[in-house]
Amino acid sequence: MTTATGELFERYHACWVDRDPGRIVEFHTDDSVFHMHSGQEPARGRAAIREVAAGTFALVPDLTFHLISLRAGEDFWVAQMQMTGTTATGNRMCVDLADYVLVEDGAVKEKHSYVDGVAMQAALA
């Protein structure tokens, strides 16, 4: 793992752990894309990404992330995680997540998140 990309991951991931959409988007390029591959259209640009992050935290206010593995290169990282928490409707959730992130000039250019759709739908039902 390259040091710069690993450090970027750590700082960016901390914003998700803190559930802070404002800080999250500071790590994205102006024209960044965040695509949650679970049926939604990609969010394009910081304002749209902020909305998606805020919406995620509204659905699962106590969302936590457990990092399982991380692989990073000079301009990308791939992280396997498990998300847990309680949905706004009171259901417990435990969902597998894989993130593929492209980095450009020290910022997140693209973030592709792949979730276990069956587990996510069950938790949100």
DSSP file with accessible surface (Angstrom, degrees, kcal/mol):
  #  RESIDUE AA STRUCTURE BP1 BP2  ACC     N-H-->O    O-->H-N    N-H-->O    O-->H-N    TCO  KAPPA ALPHA  PHI   PSI    X-CA   Y-CA   Z-CA
    1    1 A M              0   0  134      0, 0.0     2,-0.2     0, 0.0    72,-0.2   0.000 360.0 360.0 360.0 134.9    0.0    0.0    0.0
    2    2 A T     >  -     0   0   47      1,-0.1     4,-2.5    71,-0.1     5,-0.2  -0.516 360.0-129.5 -75.3 145.6    1.3    3.4   -0.8
    3    3 A T  H  > S+     0   0  102      1,-0.2     4,-2.7    -2,-0.2     5,-0.2   0.931 104.4  50.1 -62.0 -46.4    1.7    5.7    2.1
    4    4 A A  H  > S+     0   0   71      1,-0.2     4,-2.2     2,-0.2    -1,-0.2   0.925 114.4  43.6 -62.3 -44.4   -0.2    8.7    0.6
    5    5 A T  H  > S+     0   0    6      2,-0.2     4,-2.7     1,-0.2    -1,-0.2   0.912 113.8  51.3 -68.8 -40.7   -3.2    6.6   -0.5
    6    6 A G  H  X S+     0   0    9     -4,-2.5     4,-2.3     2,-0.2    -2,-0.2   0.909 111.0  47.9 -61.6 -41.4   -3.3    4.7    2.8
    7    7 A E  H  X S+     0   0  107     -4,-2.7     4,-2.3    -5,-0.2    -1,-0.2   0.897 110.7  51.7 -66.7 -39.8   -3.2    8.0    4.8
    8    8 A L  H  X S+     0   0    4     -4,-2.2     4,-2.8    -5,-0.2     5,-0.3   0.934 109.2  50.9 -61.5 -45.3   -6.0    9.4    2.5
    9    9 A F  H  X S+     0   0    2     -4,-2.7     4,-3.4     1,-0.2     5,-0.3   0.937 109.7  50.3 -55.5 -48.3   -8.1    6.3    3.2
   10   10 A E  H  X S+     0   0  110     -4,-2.3     4,-1.8     1,-0.2    -1,-0.2   0.920 114.2  43.3 -59.5 -45.1   -7.6    6.7    7.0
   11   11 A R  H  X S+     0   0  121     -4,-2.3     4,-1.0     2,-0.2    -1,-0.2   0.913 118.0  45.1 -68.3 -42.7   -8.6   10.3    7.0
   12   12 A Y  H >X S+     0   0    4     -4,-2.8     4,-1.2    -5,-0.2     3,-0.7   0.940 112.0  51.0 -66.1 -47.4  -11.6    9.7    4.6
   13   13 A H  H 3X S+     0   0   25     -4,-3.4     4,-2.7    -5,-0.3     3,-0.3   0.877 102.9  61.1 -59.9 -36.8  -12.8    6.6    6.5
   14   14 A A  H 3X S+     0   0   36     -4,-1.8     4,-2.4    -5,-0.3    -1,-0.3   0.857 100.2  55.1 -59.6 -34.6  -12.7    8.6    9.8
   15   15 A C  H <<>S+     0   0    0     -4,-1.0     5,-2.4    -3,-0.7    -1,-0.2   0.872 109.3  46.6 -67.1 -36.3  -15.3   11.0    8.4
   16   16 A W  H ><5S+     0   0   17     -4,-1.2     3,-1.2    -3,-0.3    -2,-0.2   0.909 111.0  51.5 -70.3 -41.3  -17.6    8.0    7.6
   17   17 A V  H 3<5S+     0   0   63     -4,-2.7    -2,-0.2     1,-0.3    -1,-0.2   0.907 112.3  46.8 -59.9 -38.9  -17.0    6.6   11.1
   18   18 A D  T 3<5S-     0   0   94     -4,-2.4    -1,-0.3    -5,-0.2    -2,-0.2   0.502 109.1-129.6 -79.7  -6.1  -17.9   10.1   12.5
   19   19 A R  T < 5 +     0   0   94     -3,-1.2    -3,-0.2    -4,-0.2    -2,-0.1   0.932  54.3 151.4  55.5  54.0  -20.9   10.2   10.3
   20   20 A D     >< -     0   0   55     -5,-2.4     4,-2.4     1,-0.2     3,-0.4  -0.808  27.1-177.9-121.6  90.0  -20.0   13.7    9.0
   21   21 A P  H  > S+     0   0   26      0, 0.0     4,-2.1     0, 0.0     5,-0.2   0.849  83.5  57.8 -58.1 -34.8  -21.2   14.4    5.4
   22   22 A G  H  > S+     0   0   17      1,-0.2     4,-0.8     2,-0.2    28,-0.1   0.915 111.3  40.7 -62.6 -43.5  -19.6   17.8    5.4
   23   23 A R  H  > S+     0   0   81     -3,-0.4     4,-0.6     2,-0.2     3,-0.4   0.862 110.1  60.2 -72.5 -35.4  -16.2   16.4    6.0
   24   24 A I  H >< S+     0   0    0     -4,-2.4     3,-1.6     1,-0.2     4,-0.2   0.947 104.2  48.7 -56.2 -49.9  -16.8   13.4    3.7
   25   25 A V  H >< S+     0   0    3     -4,-2.1     3,-1.6     1,-0.3    -1,-0.2   0.755  96.3  71.3 -69.7 -20.1  -17.3   15.7    0.7
   26   26 A E  H 3< S+     0   0  135     -4,-0.8    -1,-0.3    -3,-0.4    -2,-0.2   0.764  96.5  54.0 -63.2 -22.6  -14.2   17.7    1.4
   27   27 A F  T << S+     0   0   37     -3,-1.6    81,-3.4    -4,-0.6     2,-0.3   0.474  96.2  86.4 -89.2  -4.2  -12.2   14.6    0.3
   28   28 A H  E <  S-a  108   0A   0     -3,-1.6    81,-0.2    79,-0.2    18,-0.1  -0.716  81.9-114.3 -97.3 149.0  -14.0   14.4   -3.0
   29   29 A T  E >   -     0   0A  19     79,-2.4     3,-1.7    -2,-0.3    16,-0.1  -0.327  36.9-104.6 -69.0 162.0  -13.0   16.2   -6.2
   30   30 A D  E 3  S+     0   0A 120      1,-0.3    16,-0.7    15,-0.1    -1,-0.1   0.860 123.1  38.6 -57.2 -36.9  -15.5   18.8   -7.5
   31   31 A D  E 3  S+     0   0A  95     14,-0.2    -1,-0.3    13,-0.1    78,-0.0   0.095  89.5 146.5-103.5  24.3  -16.7   16.4  -10.2
   32   32 A S  E <   -     0   0A   0     -3,-1.7    13,-3.2    12,-0.1     2,-0.4  -0.124  38.0-143.2 -62.1 154.9  -16.5   13.3   -8.1
   33   33 A V  E     -aB 110  44A  20     76,-1.9    78,-2.4    11,-0.2     2,-0.5  -0.980  11.9-171.1-121.7 133.5  -18.9   10.4   -8.6
   34   34 A F  E     -aB 111  43A   4      9,-2.7     9,-3.2    -2,-0.4     2,-0.6  -0.979   9.5-175.5-124.0 114.3  -20.3    8.2   -5.7
   35   35 A H  E     -a  112   0A  38     76,-3.0    78,-2.6    -2,-0.5     2,-0.9  -0.936  14.7-163.3-118.2 111.8  -22.2    5.2   -6.9
   36   36 A M  E  >  -a  113   0A  26     -2,-0.6     2,-2.6     5,-0.3     4,-0.8  -0.836  19.9-145.7 -88.0 105.1  -23.9    3.0   -4.4
   37   37 A H  T  4 S+     0   0   61     76,-3.0    78,-0.4    -2,-0.9    80,-0.1  -0.401  72.7  96.5 -78.5  66.9  -24.5   -0.1   -6.5
   38   38 A S  T  4 S-     0   0   44     -2,-2.6    -1,-0.2     2,-0.2     3,-0.1  -0.046 113.0 -64.0-142.1  30.4  -27.8   -1.1   -5.0
   39   39 A G  T  4 S+     0   0   77      1,-0.4     2,-0.2    -3,-0.2    -2,-0.1   0.249  99.0 115.6 110.4 -13.5  -30.2    0.4   -7.4
   40   40 A Q     <  -     0   0  101     -4,-0.8    -1,-0.4     1,-0.1    -2,-0.2  -0.563  68.3-109.7 -87.6 156.1  -29.6    4.1   -7.1
   41   41 A E        -     0   0  168     -2,-0.2    -5,-0.3     1,-0.1    -1,-0.1  -0.463  49.1 -89.2 -72.5 152.7  -28.3    6.4   -9.7
   42   42 A P        -     0   0   29      0, 0.0     2,-0.5     0, 0.0    -7,-0.2  -0.354  36.4-126.1 -63.1 142.5  -24.7    7.7   -9.2
   43   43 A A  E     -B   34   0A   9     -9,-3.2    -9,-2.7    -3,-0.1     2,-0.5  -0.804  26.5-159.9 -87.7 130.6  -24.4   10.9   -7.2
   44   44 A R  E     +B   33   0A 170     -2,-0.5     4,-0.4   -11,-0.2   -11,-0.2  -0.967  50.0   7.4-120.7 123.3  -22.3   13.4   -9.1
   45   45 A G  S  > S-     0   0   15    -13,-3.2     4,-2.2    -2,-0.5     5,-0.2   0.030  91.7 -75.3  91.7 159.9  -20.6   16.4   -7.4
   46   46 A R  H  > S+     0   0   93    -16,-0.7     4,-2.8     1,-0.2     5,-0.2   0.864 125.3  54.1 -62.3 -41.4  -20.1   17.3   -3.8
   47   47 A A  H  > S+     0   0   71      1,-0.2     4,-1.9     2,-0.2    -1,-0.2   0.939 112.5  43.9 -61.7 -44.8  -23.7   18.5   -3.1
   48   48 A A  H  > S+     0   0   31     -4,-0.4     4,-2.1     2,-0.2    -1,-0.2   0.892 113.4  51.3 -67.2 -38.6  -25.2   15.3   -4.4
   49   49 A I  H  X S+     0   0    0     -4,-2.2     4,-2.7     1,-0.2     5,-0.2   0.914 107.1  53.8 -65.8 -39.6  -22.6   13.2   -2.5
   50   50 A R  H  X S+     0   0  116     -4,-2.8     4,-2.8     1,-0.2     5,-0.2   0.919 108.6  50.3 -59.1 -42.9  -23.4   15.1    0.7
   51   51 A E  H  X S+     0   0  144     -4,-1.9     4,-2.6     2,-0.2    -1,-0.2   0.910 110.4  48.6 -62.4 -43.4  -27.1   14.2    0.2
   52   52 A V  H  X S+     0   0   49     -4,-2.1     4,-2.3     2,-0.2    -2,-0.2   0.933 113.7  46.5 -63.7 -45.0  -26.4   10.5   -0.3
   53   53 A A  H  X S+     0   0    0     -4,-2.7     4,-2.3     2,-0.2    -2,-0.2   0.943 113.8  47.8 -63.0 -46.5  -24.1   10.4    2.8
   54   54 A A  H  X S+     0   0   46     -4,-2.8     4,-1.9     1,-0.2    -1,-0.2   0.903 111.4  51.7 -61.8 -39.6  -26.7   12.3    5.0
   55   55 A G  H  X S+     0   0   34     -4,-2.6     4,-2.0    -5,-0.2    -1,-0.2   0.888 107.5  52.6 -63.8 -38.4  -29.4   10.0    3.7
   56   56 A T  H  X S+     0   0   27     -4,-2.3     4,-1.9     1,-0.2    -2,-0.2   0.934 110.7  46.6 -62.1 -45.2  -27.4    6.9    4.6
   57   57 A F  H  < S+     0   0   19     -4,-2.3    -1,-0.2     1,-0.2    -2,-0.2   0.811 109.4  54.8 -70.8 -27.3  -26.9    8.2    8.2
   58   58 A A  H  < S+     0   0   68     -4,-1.9    -1,-0.2    -5,-0.2    -2,-0.2   0.885 109.5  47.8 -69.4 -37.0  -30.6    9.1    8.4
   59   59 A L  H  < S+     0   0   89     -4,-2.0    29,-2.4     1,-0.3    30,-0.3   0.851 130.4  20.5 -69.8 -35.9  -31.5    5.5    7.5
   60   60 A V  S >< S-     0   0    6     -4,-1.9     3,-1.8    27,-0.3    -1,-0.3  -0.740  71.3-178.8-136.0  83.8  -29.0    4.1   10.0
   61   61 A P  T 3  S+     0   0   71      0, 0.0    -1,-0.1     0, 0.0    26,-0.1   0.771  84.4  42.3 -60.8 -27.4  -28.2    6.8   12.7
   62   62 A D  T 3  S+     0   0   62     24,-0.7    22,-0.1     2,-0.0    25,-0.1   0.023  82.8 162.4-107.5  29.6  -25.7    4.6   14.6
   63   63 A L    <   -     0   0    2     -3,-1.8     2,-0.3    -6,-0.2    22,-0.2  -0.172  13.8-175.0 -53.9 131.3  -24.0    3.1   11.5
   64   64 A T  E     -C   84   0A  64     20,-2.8    20,-2.0   -46,-0.0     2,-0.4  -0.924  13.8-144.3-128.3 157.0  -20.6    1.6   12.3
   65   65 A F  E     -C   83   0A  33     -2,-0.3     2,-0.6    18,-0.2    18,-0.2  -0.978   4.6-163.3-124.5 132.7  -18.0    0.1   10.0
   66   66 A H  E     -C   82   0A 115     16,-2.6    16,-1.9    -2,-0.4     2,-0.4  -0.966  20.6-139.4-114.7 113.5  -15.7   -2.8   10.7
   67   67 A L  E     +C   81   0A  61     -2,-0.6    14,-0.2    14,-0.2     3,-0.1  -0.611  26.1 172.7 -75.3 124.0  -12.7   -2.9    8.3
   68   68 A I  E     -     0   0A  76     12,-3.1     2,-0.3    -2,-0.4    13,-0.2   0.838  64.8 -10.2 -97.2 -47.7  -12.0   -6.5    7.2
   69   69 A S  E     -C   80   0A  38     11,-1.7    11,-2.7     2,-0.0    -1,-0.4  -0.994  54.4-162.8-153.4 156.0   -9.3   -5.8    4.5
   70   70 A L  E     -C   79   0A  24     -2,-0.3     2,-0.4     9,-0.2     9,-0.2  -0.995   5.5-179.3-142.4 130.6   -7.7   -3.0    2.6
   71   71 A R  E     +C   78   0A 169      7,-2.7     7,-3.0    -2,-0.4     2,-0.4  -0.999  14.5 176.8-127.7 133.2   -5.7   -3.0   -0.6
   72   72 A A  E     -C   77   0A  16     -2,-0.4     5,-0.2     5,-0.2     2,-0.2  -0.988  11.7-179.7-140.7 148.2   -4.3    0.2   -2.0
   73   73 A G  E >   -C   76   0A  13      3,-2.3     3,-0.6    -2,-0.4   -71,-0.1  -0.542  55.3 -71.0-125.2-165.1   -2.1    1.3   -4.8
   74   74 A E  T 3  S+     0   0  165      1,-0.2     3,-0.0    -2,-0.2    -2,-0.0   0.847 129.1  15.3 -63.4 -35.8   -0.9    4.7   -6.0
   75   75 A D  T 3  S+     0   0   94     30,-0.1    28,-2.6    29,-0.0     2,-0.3   0.065 123.9  38.1-132.1  28.8   -4.3    5.8   -7.3
   76   76 A F  E <   -CD  73 102A  66     -3,-0.6    -3,-2.3    26,-0.3     2,-0.3  -0.990  50.1-159.3-162.7 163.4   -6.9    3.5   -5.8
   77   77 A W  E     -CD  72 101A   2     24,-1.9    24,-2.9    -2,-0.3     2,-0.4  -0.972   5.6-158.1-145.9 154.0   -8.0    1.5   -2.8
   78   78 A V  E     -CD  71 100A  58     -7,-3.0    -7,-2.7    -2,-0.3     2,-0.4  -0.998  17.0-174.6-127.5 124.4  -10.3   -1.5   -2.3
   79   79 A A  E     -CD  70  99A   0     20,-2.3    20,-2.8    -2,-0.4     2,-0.5  -0.979  15.5-155.9-125.6 134.8  -11.8   -2.0    1.2
   80   80 A Q  E     +CD  69  98A  92    -11,-2.7   -12,-3.1    -2,-0.4   -11,-1.7  -0.939  30.5 161.4-105.5 128.2  -13.9   -4.9    2.4
   81   81 A M  E     -CD  67  97A   3     16,-3.1    16,-2.6    -2,-0.5     2,-0.4  -0.900  36.5-132.8-138.6 169.2  -16.0   -3.9    5.4
   82   82 A Q  E     -CD  66  96A  63    -16,-1.9   -16,-2.6    -2,-0.3     2,-0.5  -0.998  20.5-152.4-125.6 128.3  -19.0   -4.9    7.4
   83   83 A M  E     +CD  65  95A   8     12,-3.4    12,-2.9    -2,-0.4     2,-0.3  -0.872  18.7 175.2-100.3 135.2  -21.6   -2.2    8.3
   84   84 A T  E     +CD  64  94A  35    -20,-2.0   -20,-2.8    -2,-0.5     2,-0.3  -0.921  18.0 103.1-133.1 161.2  -23.7   -2.6   11.4
   85   85 A G  E     - D   0  93A   1      8,-1.5     8,-2.7    -2,-0.3     2,-0.5  -0.954  63.2 -73.0 158.3-171.6  -26.3   -0.5   13.2
   86   86 A T  E     - D   0  92A  39     -2,-0.3   -24,-0.7     6,-0.2     6,-0.2  -0.977  44.0-129.2-119.2 125.7  -29.9    0.0   13.9
   87   87 A T    >   -     0   0    6      4,-3.4     3,-2.3    -2,-0.5   -27,-0.3  -0.219  30.0-103.1 -69.0 165.3  -32.2    1.3   11.1
   88   88 A A  T 3  S+     0   0   71    -29,-2.4    -1,-0.1     1,-0.3   -28,-0.1   0.755 124.7  56.2 -60.4 -22.6  -34.4    4.3   11.7
   89   89 A T  T 3  S-     0   0  103    -30,-0.3    -1,-0.3     2,-0.1    -2,-0.1   0.403 124.5-102.9 -90.4   1.5  -37.3    1.8   11.9
   90   90 A G  S <  S+     0   0   51     -3,-2.3     2,-0.3     1,-0.3    -2,-0.1   0.471  74.8 137.5  95.7   3.1  -35.6   -0.2   14.7
   91   91 A N        -     0   0   59     32,-0.2    -4,-3.4    34,-0.1    -1,-0.3  -0.650  51.5-127.7 -84.1 138.4  -34.2   -3.1   12.7
   92   92 A R  E     -D   86   0A 158     -2,-0.3     2,-0.4    -6,-0.2    -6,-0.2  -0.568  29.7-164.0 -77.4 144.5  -30.7   -4.4   13.4
   93   93 A M  E     +D   85   0A   8     -8,-2.7    -8,-1.5    -2,-0.2     2,-0.3  -0.976  24.3 178.4-133.9 150.3  -28.5   -4.7   10.3
   94   94 A C  E     +D   84   0A  68     -2,-0.4     2,-0.4   -10,-0.2   -10,-0.2  -0.867  22.5 172.4-146.4 107.6  -25.3   -6.4    9.5
   95   95 A V  E     -D   83   0A   0    -12,-2.9   -12,-3.4    -2,-0.3     2,-0.2  -0.977  29.6-128.9-129.6 131.8  -24.3   -5.8    5.8
   96   96 A D  E     -D   82   0A  77     -2,-0.4    20,-1.9   -14,-0.2     2,-0.4  -0.539  30.0-172.2 -75.9 144.0  -21.2   -6.7    3.9
   97   97 A L  E     -DE  81 115A   9    -16,-2.6   -16,-3.1    18,-0.2     2,-0.4  -0.998  15.9-168.6-140.3 138.8  -19.7   -3.8    1.9
   98   98 A A  E     -DE  80 114A  40     16,-2.5    16,-3.1    -2,-0.4     2,-0.5  -0.999  11.5-162.5-127.4 127.3  -16.9   -3.6   -0.7
   99   99 A D  E     -DE  79 113A  10    -20,-2.8   -20,-2.3    -2,-0.4     2,-0.5  -0.938   8.1-169.7-110.3 133.0  -15.6   -0.1   -1.8
  100  100 A Y  E     -DE  78 112A  97     12,-2.8    12,-2.9    -2,-0.5     2,-0.4  -0.991  17.0-175.3-118.5 117.8  -13.6    0.5   -4.9
  101  101 A V  E     -DE  77 111A   0    -24,-2.9   -24,-1.9    -2,-0.5     2,-0.4  -0.965  16.4-154.4-124.2 128.7  -12.2    4.0   -4.8
  102  102 A L  E     -DE  76 110A  41      8,-2.5     7,-2.9    -2,-0.4     8,-1.5  -0.866  15.3-153.2 -99.8 135.4  -10.2    5.9   -7.5
  103  103 A V  E     - E   0 108A  18    -28,-2.6     2,-0.4    -2,-0.4     5,-0.2  -0.887  13.3-178.5-112.6 137.1   -7.9    8.7   -6.3
  104  104 A E  E >  S- E   0 107A  85      3,-2.7     3,-1.4    -2,-0.4   -29,-0.0  -0.988  72.1 -15.5-136.3 124.6   -6.9   11.7   -8.4
  105  105 A D  T 3  S-     0   0  159     -2,-0.4     3,-0.1     1,-0.3    -1,-0.1   0.873 128.9 -50.9  51.1  41.8   -4.5   14.4   -7.1
  106  106 A G  T 3  S+     0   0   52      1,-0.2     2,-0.3     0, 0.0    -1,-0.3   0.659 120.7  94.1  76.8  16.1   -4.9   13.3   -3.5
  107  107 A A  E <  S- E   0 104A  20     -3,-1.4    -3,-2.7     0, 0.0     2,-0.6  -0.925  84.7 -91.3-136.2 162.8   -8.7   13.3   -3.6
  108  108 A V  E     +aE  28 103A   0    -81,-3.4   -79,-2.4    -2,-0.3    -5,-0.2  -0.622  39.8 171.4 -76.8 117.3  -11.5   10.8   -4.2
  109  109 A K  E    S+     0   0A  40     -7,-2.9   -76,-1.9    -2,-0.6     2,-0.3   0.827  70.3   8.9 -91.8 -43.5  -12.5   10.9   -7.8
  110  110 A E  E     -aE  33 102A  64     -8,-1.5    -8,-2.5   -78,-0.2     2,-0.4  -0.997  59.2-169.5-141.4 137.9  -14.8    7.9   -7.9
  111  111 A K  E     -aE  34 101A   6    -78,-2.4   -76,-3.0    -2,-0.3     2,-0.6  -0.982   5.6-173.5-128.7 117.1  -16.3    5.8   -5.1
  112  112 A H  E     -aE  35 100A  28    -12,-2.9   -12,-2.8    -2,-0.4     2,-0.5  -0.960   6.0-167.9-112.5 117.7  -18.1    2.6   -6.0
  113  113 A S  E     -aE  36  99A   2    -78,-2.6   -76,-3.0    -2,-0.6     2,-0.5  -0.929   4.0-167.4-111.8 125.7  -19.8    0.9   -3.1
  114  114 A Y  E     - E   0  98A 110    -16,-3.1   -16,-2.5    -2,-0.5     2,-0.3  -0.959  13.3-176.0-113.9 119.1  -21.1   -2.7   -3.5
  115  115 A V  E     - E   0  97A  22     -2,-0.5     2,-1.2   -78,-0.4   -18,-0.2  -0.781  39.9 -99.2-114.4 159.2  -23.4   -3.9   -0.7
  116  116 A D     >  -     0   0   65    -20,-1.9     4,-2.4    -2,-0.3     5,-0.2  -0.653  39.9-165.8 -72.9  97.7  -25.1   -7.2    0.1
  117  117 A G  H  > S+     0   0   34     -2,-1.2     4,-2.9     1,-0.2     5,-0.2   0.848  80.8  54.4 -61.6 -36.3  -28.5   -6.1   -1.3
  118  118 A V  H  > S+     0   0  122      2,-0.2     4,-2.2     1,-0.2    -1,-0.2   0.953 112.4  43.2 -64.3 -47.2  -30.5   -9.0    0.3
  119  119 A A  H  > S+     0   0   24      2,-0.2     4,-2.1     1,-0.2    -2,-0.2   0.903 114.8  50.5 -65.7 -38.8  -29.2   -8.2    3.8
  120  120 A M  H  X S+     0   0   26     -4,-2.4     4,-2.1     2,-0.2    -2,-0.2   0.940 111.1  47.5 -65.5 -46.6  -29.7   -4.4    3.2
  121  121 A Q  H  X S+     0   0  122     -4,-2.9     4,-1.2     1,-0.2    -1,-0.2   0.903 111.1  52.1 -61.9 -40.2  -33.3   -4.9    2.0
  122  122 A A  H  < S+     0   0   68     -4,-2.2     3,-0.3    -5,-0.2    -1,-0.2   0.910 111.1  47.2 -63.1 -40.8  -34.1   -7.2    4.9
  123  123 A A  H  < S+     0   0    7     -4,-2.1   -32,-0.2     1,-0.2    -1,-0.2   0.856 114.9  45.3 -69.7 -34.3  -32.8   -4.6    7.4
  124  124 A L  H  <        0   0   58     -4,-2.1    -1,-0.2    -5,-0.2    -2,-0.2   0.592 360.0 360.0 -87.4  -8.5  -34.7   -1.8    5.8
  125  125 A A     <        0   0   98     -4,-1.2   -34,-0.1    -3,-0.3   -36,-0.0  -0.246 360.0 360.0 -73.2 360.0  -38.0   -3.7    5.4
